[in-house]
Amino acid sequence: MEEKKLYVIGIGPGAREQMTVRADRILRESQVIIGYTVYVDLVKEFYPQAEFLTTPMRQEKERCRLCFEQAEQGRRTA
């Protein structure tokens, strides 16, 4: 059975240097990174291996749906 992975992480208060080491490692190992467009744009350049799916402000339910869909497909998702 394929292991499904979904990580819920924070990228810190805005600068990549303020992100935890563990959060950075998870993002480097992720196939898909999903989040609020403004925040994802702050870190996108550092994780070229990932596909990025974003939604605008106040679309939390849609972001959650995207996360579960991607993880269900067996993609390592953050």
N, C-alpha and C positions, 0 to 999 in steps of 0.2 A: 504494500500500500504506500502510495506517495505521501510524504510528509508535507502538510500545508503549513505555511508560516505567514503570520500577520503580526506586525509590530506596531505599537502605538508609541510614538516618541515625540519629544519636543526638540525644536532646533535652537532653543535658547532665546535670549532677548533681542536677537537681530543680527549679530555678527557671528560668522562661522567660528571665530576663535573662542567664543563663549559657549559653544556646544560641547556637551560631554564627549569624552573619548568613546564611550559605548554607543552613543547616538551616531557619531561619525562612522564607527565600524559597521553598525547595522545598515546605514544608508549606503556605504560602499558595497555591501553584500546583497543589497536589494535589487530585484529585477524591475520593480515598479515602485515609484514614490508618488504618493497621492496627498494633496493638501490644498490649502487656500492659496490661490494664485500668487498673491503678493509675497507670501512667505516662501513658497517653493522657488520663486524667481531669485531669492537671495542666495540659494545654495545650489541651484541647478548646474552651474558650470563645474562644480566639484565632483559630480557623479555622472559622468558621461555614459556609463554602462546601463543606466536606468532609463526606462520609459517613464514619462511624467504625465500624470493625469491631474488636472486642477479644476477647481470650481471657484466662482466668485464668493464674496462675503455672504453670509447667511444661508449657505447651501450645505450645512453640516450633514443633513440626512443623505443628500446625494453623494457626498464624499464617503460616508460610511458604506453606502450601497456599493460604490465603486471598489472600496477596499475589500469587502466580503466577496464580491464577484471575482476579483483578481486572485485572491487567496484560494478561493474554491477551485480555480483553474490550475492550482499548483504553483503559482508564481510567488516568489518570496516578495512580500509587499510591506511597505512601511508608509 
